[in-house]
Amino acid sequence: MRYLLPIMTMPPLAGGRATAGHHLADISSGRITSTTGSYIDRDRPARSSGEFYAPDRERELWTVAEELCGFR
């Protein structure tokens, strides 16, 4: 049981700390290439959700950020 419980707590698509560290090192060193600001899904560039590309949502985000920072 003590060996089974740690495996059961790991999400099915997760690769663990070592794998995540390798992916991060690959991204930061340039071995995984993508455009600036792109979303990376484990080891490859991926498209973000549709909400990410919604102009109205982007405008609302900037408006709220400016208000919270005291620029408006």
All heavy atoms as TSV, in Angstrom:
chain	resi	resn	atom	element	x	y	z
A	1	MET	N	N	0.819	-1.189	0.000
A	1	MET	CA	C	0.000	0.000	0.000
A	1	MET	C	C	0.866	1.258	0.000
A	1	MET	O	O	0.507	2.233	-0.621
A	1	MET	CB	C	-0.923	-0.052	1.222
A	1	MET	CG	C	-2.039	0.915	1.140
A	1	MET	SD	S	-3.112	0.456	-0.208
A	1	MET	CE	C	-4.603	1.130	0.321
A	2	ARG	N	N	1.989	1.218	0.678
A	2	ARG	CA	C	2.796	2.424	0.770
A	2	ARG	C	C	3.413	2.794	-0.576
A	2	ARG	O	O	3.772	3.931	-0.814
A	2	ARG	CB	C	3.812	2.281	1.881
A	2	ARG	CG	C	5.187	1.971	1.500
A	2	ARG	CD	C	6.064	1.928	2.720
A	2	ARG	NE	N	7.424	2.029	2.294
A	2	ARG	CZ	C	8.428	1.426	2.840
A	2	ARG	NH1	N	8.242	0.680	3.902
A	2	ARG	NH2	N	9.625	1.571	2.376
A	3	TYR	N	N	3.560	1.842	-1.484
A	3	TYR	CA	C	4.082	2.140	-2.813
A	3	TYR	C	C	2.969	2.554	-3.776
A	3	TYR	O	O	3.202	3.247	-4.760
A	3	TYR	CB	C	4.824	0.938	-3.389
A	3	TYR	CG	C	6.027	0.561	-2.567
A	3	TYR	CD1	C	6.023	-0.571	-1.781
A	3	TYR	CD2	C	7.160	1.373	-2.568
A	3	TYR	CE1	C	7.118	-0.911	-1.018
A	3	TYR	CE2	C	8.263	1.047	-1.799
A	3	TYR	CZ	C	8.242	-0.098	-1.029
A	3	TYR	OH	O	9.331	-0.416	-0.278
A	4	LEU	N	N	1.759	2.123	-3.514
A	4	LEU	CA	C	0.633	2.408	-4.386
A	4	LEU	C	C	0.079	3.817	-4.188
A	4	LEU	O	O	-0.287	4.484	-5.150
A	4	LEU	CB	C	-0.466	1.376	-4.147
A	4	LEU	CG	C	-1.700	1.477	-5.022
A	4	LEU	CD1	C	-1.312	1.307	-6.486
A	4	LEU	CD2	C	-2.708	0.417	-4.634
A	5	LEU	N	N	0.032	4.297	-2.962
A	5	LEU	CA	C	-0.556	5.606	-2.681
A	5	LEU	C	C	0.134	6.762	-3.408
A	5	LEU	O	O	-0.546	7.614	-3.973
A	5	LEU	CB	C	-0.619	5.855	-1.175
A	5	LEU	CG	C	-1.657	5.013	-0.438
A	5	LEU	CD1	C	-1.599	5.294	1.055
A	5	LEU	CD2	C	-3.047	5.270	-0.966
A	6	PRO	N	N	1.470	6.835	-3.440
A	6	PRO	CA	C	2.079	7.947	-4.182
A	6	PRO	C	C	1.728	7.932	-5.669
A	6	PRO	O	O	1.549	8.976	-6.283
A	6	PRO	CB	C	3.583	7.733	-3.982
A	6	PRO	CG	C	3.689	6.943	-2.731
A	6	PRO	CD	C	2.461	6.070	-2.708
A	7	ILE	N	N	1.596	6.762	-6.256
A	7	ILE	CA	C	1.229	6.665	-7.671
A	7	ILE	C	C	-0.197	7.141	-7.879
A	7	ILE	O	O	-0.505	7.810	-8.866
A	7	ILE	CB	C	1.398	5.212	-8.169
A	7	ILE	CG1	C	2.871	4.840	-8.151
A	7	ILE	CG2	C	0.806	5.033	-9.554
A	7	ILE	CD1	C	3.156	3.388	-8.405
A	8	MET	N	N	-1.081	6.825	-6.956
A	8	MET	CA	C	-2.482	7.213	-7.089
A	8	MET	C	C	-2.678	8.720	-6.957
A	8	MET	O	O	-3.660	9.260	-7.448
A	8	MET	CB	C	-3.330	6.473	-6.044
A	8	MET	CG	C	-3.415	4.991	-6.322
A	8	MET	SD	S	-4.301	4.086	-5.036
A	8	MET	CE	C	-5.890	4.869	-5.077
A	9	THR	N	N	-1.768	9.427	-6.317
A	9	THR	CA	C	-1.918	10.867	-6.143
A	9	THR	C	C	-1.419	11.649	-7.350
A	9	THR	O	O	-1.679	12.835	-7.468
A	9	THR	CB	C	-1.164	11.363	-4.896
A	9	THR	OG1	O	0.223	11.077	-5.050
A	9	THR	CG2	C	-1.703	10.721	-3.636
A	10	MET	N	N	-0.708	10.999	-8.277
A	10	MET	CA	C	-0.176	11.685	-9.440
A	10	MET	C	C	-1.246	11.747	-10.535
A	10	MET	O	O	-1.828	10.729	-10.885
A	10	MET	CB	C	1.059	10.947	-9.977
A	10	MET	CG	C	1.794	11.729	-11.025
A	10	MET	SD	S	3.236	10.885	-11.703
A	10	MET	CE	C	4.158	10.472	-10.268
A	11	PRO	N	N	-1.538	12.920	-11.059
A	11	PRO	CA	C	-2.504	13.020	-12.154
A	11	PRO	C	C	-2.037	12.166	-13.334
A	11	PRO	O	O	-0.829	11.990	-13.541
A	11	PRO	CB	C	-2.488	14.499	-12.520
A	11	PRO	CG	C	-1.919	15.187	-11.335
A	11	PRO	CD	C	-1.012	14.206	-10.665
A	12	PRO	N	N	-2.962	11.657	-14.140
A	12	PRO	CA	C	-2.595	10.722	-15.197
A	12	PRO	C	C	-1.654	11.292	-16.263
A	12	PRO	O	O	-0.873	10.558	-16.837
A	12	PRO	CB	C	-3.933	10.335	-15.824
A	12	PRO	CG	C	-4.911	11.316	-15.335
A	12	PRO	CD	C	-4.378	11.895	-14.060
A	13	LEU	N	N	-1.689	12.583	-16.540
A	13	LEU	CA	C	-0.828	13.160	-17.564
A	13	LEU	C	C	0.461	13.745	-17.006
A	13	LEU	O	O	1.306	14.215	-17.749
A	13	LEU	CB	C	-1.585	14.244	-18.336
A	13	LEU	CG	C	-2.787	13.755	-19.122
A	13	LEU	CD1	C	-3.501	14.926	-19.781
A	13	LEU	CD2	C	-2.404	12.710	-20.148
A	14	ALA	N	N	0.597	13.727	-15.696
A	14	ALA	CA	C	1.796	14.299	-15.084
A	14	ALA	C	C	2.962	13.334	-15.213
A	14	ALA	O	O	2.796	12.123	-15.166
A	14	ALA	CB	C	1.536	14.607	-13.613
A	15	GLY	N	N	4.140	13.889	-15.360
A	15	GLY	CA	C	5.309	13.048	-15.489
A	15	GLY	C	C	6.197	13.084	-14.270
A	15	GLY	O	O	7.225	12.431	-14.235
A	16	GLY	N	N	5.847	13.854	-13.287
A	16	GLY	CA	C	6.663	13.940	-12.087
A	16	GLY	C	C	7.594	15.144	-12.116
A	16	GLY	O	O	7.702	15.866	-13.103
A	17	ARG	N	N	8.273	15.351	-11.011
A	17	ARG	CA	C	9.142	16.517	-10.870
A	17	ARG	C	C	10.314	16.495	-11.830
A	17	ARG	O	O	10.690	17.508	-12.417
A	17	ARG	CB	C	9.644	16.622	-9.439
A	17	ARG	CG	C	8.556	16.985	-8.456
A	17	ARG	CD	C	9.140	17.114	-7.083
A	17	ARG	NE	N	9.698	15.832	-6.663
A	17	ARG	CZ	C	9.419	15.239	-5.530
A	17	ARG	NH1	N	8.632	15.806	-4.664
A	17	ARG	NH2	N	9.954	14.076	-5.224
A	18	ALA	N	N	10.923	15.337	-11.998
A	18	ALA	CA	C	12.097	15.254	-12.878
A	18	ALA	C	C	11.724	15.572	-14.323
A	18	ALA	O	O	12.418	16.342	-15.007
A	18	ALA	CB	C	12.716	13.867	-12.796
A	19	THR	N	N	10.610	15.025	-14.783
A	19	THR	CA	C	10.159	15.297	-16.150
A	19	THR	C	C	9.828	16.769	-16.317
A	19	THR	O	O	10.202	17.384	-17.327
A	19	THR	CB	C	8.923	14.434	-16.485
A	19	THR	OG1	O	9.266	13.065	-16.311
A	19	THR	CG2	C	8.463	14.669	-17.906
A	20	ALA	N	N	9.128	17.342	-15.348
A	20	ALA	CA	C	8.793	18.772	-15.419
A	20	ALA	C	C	10.059	19.617	-15.454
A	20	ALA	O	O	10.155	20.592	-16.207
A	20	ALA	CB	C	7.923	19.164	-14.228
A	21	GLY	N	N	11.049	19.238	-14.664
A	21	GLY	CA	C	12.321	19.956	-14.659
A	21	GLY	C	C	13.035	19.872	-15.991
A	21	GLY	O	O	13.593	20.860	-16.472
A	22	HIS	N	N	12.994	18.702	-16.620
A	22	HIS	CA	C	13.611	18.547	-17.941
A	22	HIS	C	C	12.902	19.412	-18.981
A	22	HIS	O	O	13.548	20.052	-19.817
A	22	HIS	CB	C	13.599	17.083	-18.382
A	22	HIS	CG	C	14.578	16.233	-17.651
A	22	HIS	ND1	N	15.941	16.344	-17.826
A	22	HIS	CD2	C	14.397	15.263	-16.725
A	22	HIS	CE1	C	16.551	15.477	-17.046
A	22	HIS	NE2	N	15.633	14.806	-16.353
A	23	HIS	N	N	11.564	19.429	-18.933
A	23	HIS	CA	C	10.811	20.268	-19.873
A	23	HIS	C	C	11.142	21.747	-19.673
A	23	HIS	O	O	11.340	22.487	-20.641
A	23	HIS	CB	C	9.304	20.060	-19.722
A	23	HIS	CG	C	8.823	18.730	-20.208
A	23	HIS	ND1	N	9.230	18.156	-21.378
A	23	HIS	CD2	C	7.956	17.858	-19.659
A	23	HIS	CE1	C	8.641	16.991	-21.537
A	23	HIS	NE2	N	7.858	16.779	-20.501
A	24	LEU	N	N	11.211	22.175	-18.429
A	24	LEU	CA	C	11.537	23.571	-18.133
A	24	LEU	C	C	12.936	23.917	-18.624
A	24	LEU	O	O	13.158	24.970	-19.235
A	24	LEU	CB	C	11.408	23.831	-16.634
A	24	LEU	CG	C	11.694	25.248	-16.174
A	24	LEU	CD1	C	10.762	26.239	-16.863
A	24	LEU	CD2	C	11.549	25.339	-14.667
A	25	ALA	N	N	13.884	23.020	-18.398
A	25	ALA	CA	C	15.251	23.254	-18.870
A	25	ALA	C	C	15.297	23.311	-20.391
A	25	ALA	O	O	15.989	24.155	-20.974
A	25	ALA	CB	C	16.176	22.155	-18.357
A	26	ASP	N	N	14.543	22.446	-21.062
A	26	ASP	CA	C	14.506	22.446	-22.523
A	26	ASP	C	C	13.926	23.743	-23.067
A	26	ASP	O	O	14.420	24.295	-24.052
A	26	ASP	CB	C	13.693	21.262	-23.044
A	26	ASP	CG	C	14.399	19.928	-22.865
A	26	ASP	OD1	O	15.629	19.937	-22.628
A	26	ASP	OD2	O	13.722	18.888	-22.965
A	27	ILE	N	N	12.896	24.250	-22.418
A	27	ILE	CA	C	12.276	25.505	-22.862
A	27	ILE	C	C	13.219	26.678	-22.639
A	27	ILE	O	O	13.448	27.495	-23.525
A	27	ILE	CB	C	10.934	25.735	-22.125
A	27	ILE	CG1	C	9.919	24.693	-22.562
A	27	ILE	CG2	C	10.411	27.142	-22.384
A	27	ILE	CD1	C	8.716	24.607	-21.654
A	28	SER	N	N	13.794	26.748	-21.448
A	28	SER	CA	C	14.653	27.893	-21.124
A	28	SER	C	C	15.966	27.872	-21.894
A	28	SER	O	O	16.548	28.924	-22.155
A	28	SER	CB	C	14.914	27.977	-19.620
A	28	SER	OG	O	15.569	26.811	-19.183
A	29	SER	N	N	16.424	26.699	-22.310
A	29	SER	CA	C	17.688	26.619	-23.058
A	29	SER	C	C	17.490	26.758	-24.561
A	29	SER	O	O	18.457	26.864	-25.299
A	29	SER	CB	C	18.387	25.294	-22.763
A	29	SER	OG	O	17.641	24.228	-23.314
A	30	GLY	N	N	16.233	26.727	-25.009
A	30	GLY	CA	C	15.969	26.888	-26.435
A	30	GLY	C	C	15.858	25.586	-27.202
A	30	GLY	O	O	15.684	25.594	-28.414
A	31	ARG	N	N	15.953	24.450	-26.517
A	31	ARG	CA	C	15.788	23.172	-27.224
A	31	ARG	C	C	14.354	22.975	-27.688
A	31	ARG	O	O	14.107	22.314	-28.684
A	31	ARG	CB	C	16.224	22.013	-26.350
A	31	ARG	CG	C	17.742	21.890	-26.283
A	31	ARG	CD	C	18.130	20.671	-25.494
A	31	ARG	NE	N	17.899	20.942	-24.090
A	31	ARG	CZ	C	18.819	20.829	-23.151
A	31	ARG	NH1	N	20.016	20.414	-23.462
A	31	ARG	NH2	N	18.549	21.112	-21.901
A	32	ILE	N	N	13.399	23.539	-26.947
A	32	ILE	CA	C	12.003	23.583	-27.393
A	32	ILE	C	C	11.768	25.017	-27.826
A	32	ILE	O	O	11.875	25.942	-27.022
A	32	ILE	CB	C	11.029	23.199	-26.261
A	32	ILE	CG1	C	11.229	21.741	-25.869
A	32	ILE	CG2	C	9.592	23.429	-26.700
A	32	ILE	CD1	C	10.386	21.293	-24.702
A	33	THR	N	N	11.476	25.210	-29.087
A	33	THR	CA	C	11.323	26.566	-29.613
A	33	THR	C	C	9.853	26.894	-29.830
A	33	THR	O	O	9.047	26.028	-30.175
A	33	THR	CB	C	12.084	26.736	-30.936
A	33	THR	OG1	O	11.606	25.776	-31.876
A	33	THR	CG2	C	13.573	26.533	-30.730
A	34	SER	N	N	9.537	28.143	-29.619
A	34	SER	CA	C	8.187	28.657	-29.856
A	34	SER	C	C	8.273	30.172	-29.914
A	34	SER	O	O	9.303	30.756	-29.587
A	34	SER	CB	C	7.239	28.219	-28.741
A	34	SER	OG	O	7.649	28.762	-27.518
A	35	THR	N	N	7.183	30.787	-30.317
A	35	THR	CA	C	7.172	32.241	-30.356
A	35	THR	C	C	7.076	32.801	-28.948
A	35	THR	O	O	6.594	32.132	-28.039
A	35	THR	CB	C	5.983	32.754	-31.191
A	35	THR	OG1	O	4.777	32.250	-30.614
A	35	THR	CG2	C	6.084	32.289	-32.626
A	36	THR	N	N	7.530	34.006	-28.764
A	36	THR	CA	C	7.506	34.643	-27.459
A	36	THR	C	C	6.073	34.746	-26.943
A	36	THR	O	O	5.174	35.143	-27.675
A	36	THR	CB	C	8.112	36.056	-27.553
A	36	THR	OG1	O	9.446	35.927	-28.016
A	36	THR	CG2	C	8.103	36.750	-26.204
A	37	GLY	N	N	5.880	34.362	-25.715
A	37	GLY	CA	C	4.563	34.449	-25.088
A	37	GLY	C	C	3.648	33.290	-25.405
A	37	GLY	O	O	2.499	33.285	-24.999
A	38	SER	N	N	4.134	32.298	-26.118
A	38	SER	CA	C	3.265	31.179	-26.470
A	38	SER	C	C	3.100	30.239	-25.277
A	38	SER	O	O	3.866	30.261	-24.324
A	38	SER	CB	C	3.821	30.416	-27.675
A	38	SER	OG	O	5.044	29.821	-27.366
A	39	TYR	N	N	2.095	29.414	-25.361
A	39	TYR	CA	C	1.773	28.452	-24.315
A	39	TYR	C	C	2.486	27.148	-24.643
A	39	TYR	O	O	2.457	26.675	-25.776
A	39	TYR	CB	C	0.254	28.259	-24.281
A	39	TYR	CG	C	-0.239	27.282	-23.261
A	39	TYR	CD1	C	-0.269	27.621	-21.918
A	39	TYR	CD2	C	-0.691	26.028	-23.635
A	39	TYR	CE1	C	-0.724	26.731	-20.970
A	39	TYR	CE2	C	-1.153	25.130	-22.696
A	39	TYR	CZ	C	-1.169	25.478	-21.373
A	39	TYR	OH	O	-1.623	24.604	-20.437
A	40	ILE	N	N	3.137	26.550	-23.671
A	40	ILE	CA	C	3.837	25.290	-23.867
A	40	ILE	C	C	3.116	24.206	-23.065
A	40	ILE	O	O	2.904	24.357	-21.868
A	40	ILE	CB	C	5.311	25.370	-23.387
A	40	ILE	CG1	C	6.050	26.511	-24.053
A	40	ILE	CG2	C	6.019	24.050	-23.609
A	40	ILE	CD1	C	6.306	26.333	-25.505
A	41	ASP	N	N	2.740	23.136	-23.742
A	41	ASP	CA	C	2.091	21.999	-23.091
A	41	ASP	C	C	3.103	20.872	-23.015
A	41	ASP	O	O	3.395	20.218	-24.013
A	41	ASP	CB	C	0.865	21.573	-23.879
A	41	ASP	CG	C	0.103	20.448	-23.209
A	41	ASP	OD1	O	0.439	20.082	-22.068
A	41	ASP	OD2	O	-0.839	19.921	-23.828
A	42	ARG	N	N	3.667	20.683	-21.866
A	42	ARG	CA	C	4.732	19.725	-21.586
A	42	ARG	C	C	5.960	19.971	-22.460
A	42	ARG	O	O	6.860	20.658	-22.065
A	42	ARG	CB	C	4.216	18.300	-21.725
A	42	ARG	CG	C	3.225	17.945	-20.620
A	42	ARG	CD	C	2.697	16.536	-20.801
A	42	ARG	NE	N	1.397	16.374	-20.203
A	42	ARG	CZ	C	0.251	16.770	-20.762
A	42	ARG	NH1	N	0.235	17.336	-21.928
A	42	ARG	NH2	N	-0.887	16.588	-20.124
A	43	ASP	N	N	5.998	19.431	-23.663
A	43	ASP	CA	C	7.218	19.567	-24.467
A	43	ASP	C	C	6.959	20.111	-25.865
A	43	ASP	O	O	7.778	19.949	-26.761
A	43	ASP	CB	C	7.939	18.220	-24.559
A	43	ASP	CG	C	7.084	17.149	-25.226
A	43	ASP	OD1	O	5.878	17.387	-25.428
A	43	ASP	OD2	O	7.620	16.078	-25.535
A	44	ARG	N	N	5.820	20.766	-26.068
A	44	ARG	CA	C	5.532	21.329	-27.392
A	44	ARG	C	C	4.634	22.555	-27.274
A	44	ARG	O	O	3.822	22.645	-26.349
A	44	ARG	CB	C	4.892	20.287	-28.286
A	44	ARG	CG	C	3.552	19.810	-27.789
A	44	ARG	CD	C	3.042	18.619	-28.613
A	44	ARG	NE	N	1.824	18.078	-28.067
A	44	ARG	CZ	C	1.745	17.284	-27.008
A	44	ARG	NH1	N	2.821	16.959	-26.355
A	44	ARG	NH2	N	0.589	16.837	-26.581
A	45	PRO	N	N	4.771	23.491	-28.203
A	45	PRO	CA	C	3.879	24.657	-28.216
A	45	PRO	C	C	2.436	24.209	-28.451
A	45	PRO	O	O	2.193	23.251	-29.185
A	45	PRO	CB	C	4.387	25.486	-29.397
A	45	PRO	CG	C	5.764	24.999	-29.653
A	45	PRO	CD	C	5.791	23.561	-29.241
A	46	ALA	N	N	1.509	24.876	-27.808
A	46	ALA	CA	C	0.091	24.533	-27.946
A	46	ALA	C	C	-0.744	25.802	-27.946
A	46	ALA	O	O	-0.313	26.846	-27.457
A	46	ALA	CB	C	-0.341	23.621	-26.806
A	47	ARG	N	N	-1.913	25.698	-28.492
A	47	ARG	CA	C	-2.844	26.817	-28.480
A	47	ARG	C	C	-3.519	26.899	-27.127
A	47	ARG	O	O	-3.846	25.882	-26.519
A	47	ARG	CB	C	-3.907	26.594	-29.549
A	47	ARG	CG	C	-4.033	27.747	-30.484
A	47	ARG	CD	C	-5.039	27.474	-31.561
A	47	ARG	NE	N	-6.158	28.396	-31.535
A	47	ARG	CZ	C	-6.087	29.668	-31.830
A	47	ARG	NH1	N	-4.935	30.193	-32.141
A	47	ARG	NH2	N	-7.135	30.434	-31.813
A	48	SER	N	N	-3.725	28.105	-26.655
A	48	SER	CA	C	-4.415	28.300	-25.392
A	48	SER	C	C	-5.917	28.153	-25.628
A	48	SER	O	O	-6.367	27.945	-26.757
A	48	SER	CB	C	-4.092	29.692	-24.846
A	48	SER	OG	O	-4.611	29.830	-23.560
A	49	SER	N	N	-6.708	28.311	-24.591
A	49	SER	CA	C	-8.158	28.206	-24.727
A	49	SER	C	C	-8.699	29.355	-25.570
A	49	SER	O	O	-8.045	30.385	-25.735
A	49	SER	CB	C	-8.819	28.222	-23.351
A	49	SER	OG	O	-8.652	29.493	-22.761
A	50	GLY	N	N	-9.883	29.194	-26.091
A	50	GLY	CA	C	-10.512	30.222	-26.908
A	50	GLY	C	C	-10.705	31.537	-26.166
A	50	GLY	O	O	-10.630	32.611	-26.755
A	51	GLU	N	N	-10.929	31.459	-24.853
A	51	GLU	CA	C	-11.111	32.672	-24.052
A	51	GLU	C	C	-9.864	33.552	-24.081
A	51	GLU	O	O	-9.950	34.763	-23.964
A	51	GLU	CB	C	-11.441	32.311	-22.606
A	51	GLU	CG	C	-12.801	31.697	-22.432
A	51	GLU	CD	C	-13.063	31.331	-20.987
A	51	GLU	OE1	O	-12.094	31.145	-20.218
A	51	GLU	OE2	O	-14.238	31.230	-20.627
A	52	PHE	N	N	-8.722	32.934	-24.223
A	52	PHE	CA	C	-7.465	33.670	-24.240
A	52	PHE	C	C	-7.411	34.660	-25.407
A	52	PHE	O	O	-6.806	35.715	-25.314
A	52	PHE	CB	C	-6.307	32.675	-24.339
A	52	PHE	CG	C	-4.955	33.323	-24.356
A	52	PHE	CD1	C	-4.371	33.755	-23.181
A	52	PHE	CD2	C	-4.272	33.509	-25.543
A	52	PHE	CE1	C	-3.117	34.355	-23.195
A	52	PHE	CE2	C	-3.024	34.099	-25.568
A	52	PHE	CZ	C	-2.450	34.529	-24.386
A	53	TYR	N	N	-8.059	34.325	-26.502
A	53	TYR	CA	C	-7.989	35.136	-27.710
A	53	TYR	C	C	-9.179	36.089	-27.875
A	53	TYR	O	O	-9.306	36.735	-28.902
A	53	TYR	CB	C	-7.900	34.220	-28.936
A	53	TYR	CG	C	-6.692	33.324	-28.880
A	53	TYR	CD1	C	-6.799	31.998	-28.465
A	53	TYR	CD2	C	-5.437	33.799	-29.207
A	53	TYR	CE1	C	-5.688	31.175	-28.399
A	53	TYR	CE2	C	-4.316	32.986	-29.137
A	53	TYR	CZ	C	-4.452	31.679	-28.734
A	53	TYR	OH	O	-3.354	30.877	-28.658
A	54	ALA	N	N	-10.045	36.191	-26.888
A	54	ALA	CA	C	-11.234	37.035	-26.972
A	54	ALA	C	C	-10.867	38.504	-26.717
A	54	ALA	O	O	-10.425	38.850	-25.617
A	54	ALA	CB	C	-12.284	36.575	-25.969
A	55	PRO	N	N	-11.031	39.389	-27.716
A	55	PRO	CA	C	-10.653	40.803	-27.555
A	55	PRO	C	C	-11.401	41.508	-26.420
A	55	PRO	O	O	-10.822	42.328	-25.712
A	55	PRO	CB	C	-10.989	41.439	-28.897
A	55	PRO	CG	C	-11.156	40.323	-29.850
A	55	PRO	CD	C	-11.526	39.111	-29.055
A	56	ASP	N	N	-12.687	41.183	-26.237
A	56	ASP	CA	C	-13.462	41.827	-25.164
A	56	ASP	C	C	-12.889	41.465	-23.796
A	56	ASP	O	O	-12.791	42.315	-22.905
A	56	ASP	CB	C	-14.928	41.412	-25.222
A	56	ASP	CG	C	-15.625	41.939	-26.466
A	56	ASP	OD1	O	-15.116	42.923	-27.061
A	56	ASP	OD2	O	-16.657	41.360	-26.854
A	57	ARG	N	N	-12.510	40.229	-23.638
A	57	ARG	CA	C	-11.932	39.786	-22.372
A	57	ARG	C	C	-10.583	40.451	-22.120
A	57	ARG	O	O	-10.257	40.829	-21.003
A	57	ARG	CB	C	-11.747	38.268	-22.425
A	57	ARG	CG	C	-12.239	37.563	-21.242
A	57	ARG	CD	C	-12.152	36.071	-21.508
A	57	ARG	NE	N	-11.414	35.408	-20.478
A	57	ARG	CZ	C	-11.935	35.037	-19.335
A	57	ARG	NH1	N	-13.194	35.275	-19.074
A	57	ARG	NH2	N	-11.206	34.440	-18.427
A	58	GLU	N	N	-9.802	40.592	-23.176
A	58	GLU	CA	C	-8.499	41.246	-23.054
A	58	GLU	C	C	-8.669	42.710	-22.647
A	58	GLU	O	O	-7.969	43.208	-21.761
A	58	GLU	CB	C	-7.753	41.157	-24.381
A	58	GLU	CG	C	-6.375	41.762	-24.325
A	58	GLU	CD	C	-5.650	41.650	-25.654
A	58	GLU	OE1	O	-6.082	40.871	-26.519
A	58	GLU	OE2	O	-4.641	42.366	-25.814
A	59	ARG	N	N	-9.615	43.388	-23.267
A	59	ARG	CA	C	-9.879	44.788	-22.937
A	59	ARG	C	C	-10.320	44.927	-21.482
A	59	ARG	O	O	-9.865	45.813	-20.757
A	59	ARG	CB	C	-10.959	45.324	-23.883
A	59	ARG	CG	C	-10.869	46.775	-24.161
A	59	ARG	CD	C	-11.772	47.278	-25.290
A	59	ARG	NE	N	-12.728	46.367	-25.884
A	59	ARG	CZ	C	-12.509	45.649	-26.997
A	59	ARG	NH1	N	-11.357	45.717	-27.609
A	59	ARG	NH2	N	-13.432	44.854	-27.492
A	60	GLU	N	N	-11.202	44.016	-21.042
A	60	GLU	CA	C	-11.680	44.051	-19.655
A	60	GLU	C	C	-10.526	43.810	-18.679
A	60	GLU	O	O	-10.421	44.472	-17.646
A	60	GLU	CB	C	-12.759	42.994	-19.450
A	60	GLU	CG	C	-13.302	42.950	-18.038
A	60	GLU	CD	C	-14.312	41.831	-17.830
A	60	GLU	OE1	O	-14.577	41.065	-18.771
A	60	GLU	OE2	O	-14.806	41.730	-16.700
A	61	LEU	N	N	-9.653	42.872	-19.001
A	61	LEU	CA	C	-8.503	42.579	-18.149
A	61	LEU	C	C	-7.624	43.813	-17.979
A	61	LEU	O	O	-7.234	44.166	-16.863
A	61	LEU	CB	C	-7.683	41.433	-18.731
A	61	LEU	CG	C	-6.354	41.158	-18.047
A	61	LEU	CD1	C	-6.567	40.687	-16.619
A	61	LEU	CD2	C	-5.559	40.138	-18.830
A	62	TRP	N	N	-7.310	44.496	-19.098
A	62	TRP	CA	C	-6.458	45.681	-19.016
A	62	TRP	C	C	-7.147	46.812	-18.247
A	62	TRP	O	O	-6.501	47.525	-17.473
A	62	TRP	CB	C	-6.052	46.156	-20.408
A	62	TRP	CG	C	-4.897	45.363	-20.923
A	62	TRP	CD1	C	-4.923	44.437	-21.910
A	62	TRP	CD2	C	-3.548	45.396	-20.436
A	62	TRP	NE1	N	-3.676	43.891	-22.078
A	62	TRP	CE2	C	-2.814	44.461	-21.190
A	62	TRP	CE3	C	-2.892	46.106	-19.440
A	62	TRP	CZ2	C	-1.457	44.236	-20.980
A	62	TRP	CZ3	C	-1.536	45.873	-19.249
A	62	TRP	CH2	C	-0.836	44.953	-20.003
A	63	THR	N	N	-8.433	46.976	-18.429
A	63	THR	CA	C	-9.175	48.015	-17.708
A	63	THR	C	C	-9.110	47.775	-16.203
A	63	THR	O	O	-8.803	48.684	-15.426
A	63	THR	CB	C	-10.643	48.058	-18.174
A	63	THR	OG1	O	-10.671	48.328	-19.576
A	63	THR	CG2	C	-11.432	49.119	-17.439
A	64	VAL	N	N	-9.371	46.536	-15.786
A	64	VAL	CA	C	-9.335	46.204	-14.364
A	64	VAL	C	C	-7.914	46.349	-13.820
A	64	VAL	O	O	-7.709	46.888	-12.729
A	64	VAL	CB	C	-9.884	44.776	-14.122
A	64	VAL	CG1	C	-9.619	44.327	-12.699
A	64	VAL	CG2	C	-11.366	44.722	-14.444
A	65	ALA	N	N	-6.915	45.914	-14.579
A	65	ALA	CA	C	-5.526	46.029	-14.135
A	65	ALA	C	C	-5.133	47.495	-13.949
A	65	ALA	O	O	-4.474	47.852	-12.965
A	65	ALA	CB	C	-4.593	45.357	-15.135
A	66	GLU	N	N	-5.540	48.338	-14.886
A	66	GLU	CA	C	-5.239	49.775	-14.756
A	66	GLU	C	C	-5.922	50.380	-13.546
A	66	GLU	O	O	-5.334	51.197	-12.836
A	66	GLU	CB	C	-5.664	50.507	-16.026
A	66	GLU	CG	C	-4.763	50.230	-17.209
A	66	GLU	CD	C	-5.272	50.850	-18.491
A	66	GLU	OE1	O	-6.476	51.187	-18.589
A	66	GLU	OE2	O	-4.457	51.000	-19.422
A	67	GLU	N	N	-7.149	49.975	-13.284
A	67	GLU	CA	C	-7.870	50.484	-12.107
A	67	GLU	C	C	-7.193	50.023	-10.815
A	67	GLU	O	O	-7.020	50.814	-9.882
A	67	GLU	CB	C	-9.338	50.015	-12.141
A	67	GLU	CG	C	-10.164	50.712	-13.208
A	67	GLU	CD	C	-11.543	50.109	-13.362
A	67	GLU	OE1	O	-11.893	49.142	-12.644
A	67	GLU	OE2	O	-12.301	50.597	-14.226
A	68	LEU	N	N	-6.832	48.764	-10.748
A	68	LEU	CA	C	-6.186	48.240	-9.550
A	68	LEU	C	C	-4.816	48.865	-9.298
A	68	LEU	O	O	-4.391	49.007	-8.157
A	68	LEU	CB	C	-6.043	46.718	-9.649
A	68	LEU	CG	C	-7.353	45.923	-9.579
A	68	LEU	CD1	C	-7.092	44.449	-9.872
A	68	LEU	CD2	C	-8.014	46.081	-8.223
A	69	CYS	N	N	-4.140	49.241	-10.375
A	69	CYS	CA	C	-2.809	49.854	-10.245
A	69	CYS	C	C	-2.873	51.361	-10.083
A	69	CYS	O	O	-1.843	52.032	-9.923
A	69	CYS	CB	C	-1.949	49.499	-11.455
A	69	CYS	SG	S	-1.545	47.745	-11.530
A	70	GLY	N	N	-4.086	51.931	-10.114
A	70	GLY	CA	C	-4.253	53.359	-9.916
A	70	GLY	C	C	-3.977	54.214	-11.130
A	70	GLY	O	O	-3.735	55.407	-11.007
A	71	PHE	N	N	-4.013	53.623	-12.336
A	71	PHE	CA	C	-3.795	54.393	-13.549
A	71	PHE	C	C	-5.073	54.986	-14.105
A	71	PHE	O	O	-5.050	55.754	-15.048
A	71	PHE	CB	C	-3.116	53.528	-14.630
A	71	PHE	CG	C	-1.723	53.117	-14.249
A	71	PHE	CD1	C	-1.412	51.780	-14.081
A	71	PHE	CD2	C	-0.730	54.058	-14.058
A	71	PHE	CE1	C	-0.138	51.387	-13.742
A	71	PHE	CE2	C	0.550	53.680	-13.706
A	71	PHE	CZ	C	0.847	52.339	-13.549
A	72	ARG	N	N	-6.209	54.654	-13.534
A	72	ARG	CA	C	-7.499	55.201	-13.989
A	72	ARG	C	C	-8.226	55.800	-12.818
A	72	ARG	O	O	-8.190	55.392	-11.734
A	72	ARG	CB	C	-8.376	54.103	-14.588
A	72	ARG	CG	C	-7.925	53.717	-15.954
A	72	ARG	CD	C	-8.929	52.766	-16.539
A	72	ARG	NE	N	-8.590	52.584	-17.926
A	72	ARG	CZ	C	-9.453	52.533	-18.903
A	72	ARG	NH1	N	-10.731	52.621	-18.645
A	72	ARG	NH2	N	-9.073	52.353	-20.129
